[in-house]
Amino acid sequence: MEHDVVVDITSDSDLVTARAEARALAARLGFSRTDATLVATAVSEIARNIVVHVGRGRIAMRLVREDRRHGLVAIATDEGPGIQDVEAALARGNAARGGLGLGLPGARRLMDEFEVTCGPERGTTVTMTKWRVLDELELLRERRRDAAGR
Amino acid sequence: MTVAILRQGDDLIASIQSDLSDREILTFRDELAERVGRERARGVIVDVSALDVIDSFVARSLQSLAAIVRLRGAEAVIVGIRPDVAIALVQFNLDLRPLKTALDLEEARAVLGRETLRGGVDGA
């Protein structure tokens, strides 16, 4: 995979690293400053979700290429008990329980694609993507790159 | 030091110097609450322009900071929220209306000064 960045999340200070890495990767991939901030904020939320609810997990970020667009995908995984009702968690968070549950729905609003899956026994995976449409010059470069690669 | 807190006249000016962990933010909040009393400050200006990301926890911490400062008899103004950070906060759909904000230090001083003259809170 290209531009793989992995941040282990074990304490709140790892969120600082996760935010910085997300922003740096978004900048390297040509995202605008605003989009880089949206991505870094969303990554911070899902990382905090790990720290608060499970205590330990990791976030992997990488580039995905499609025909006319590039995406930054961030995947948060943990081996916690999972989420009982994903739809409910996404709909309102656990805002009633001390206000710490805005994370998932908030992160979803900041990204283009957002998916939560839970393992059969344990574990939660949050996969979220921000897309950037390539401009003409970039498309040209992509085609050259593909041609050279063949 | 990740936050510099300086006294200027009746106000405390707290400049966040770099991204803070959750724990550092809470420590900062507590120290500020303590110094408002110790230094008998009337206003607190918190400069967040060094923050690349204000997520829900940071936003809520700023809100509780403002509420605590108010209970301690002073008024807090947040300055320097960057444009991209403002966009993220709006998309996030957090209700930050209770937070008093200004573009920069000068404006924040004006906000605090006006309030002292009027003896009330704008738009309350």
Interface residues (C-beta under 8 A of the other chain):
Chain A: D12 S13 L15 V16 R19 A20 R23 R33 T34 A36 T37 L38 A40 T41 S44 E45 R48 G99 L100 L102 G103 G106 R109 L110
Chain B: D19 L20 S21 D22 R23 D52 V53 I54 D55 S56 F57 R60 R82 P83 D84 V85 I87 A88 Q91 F92 N93 L94
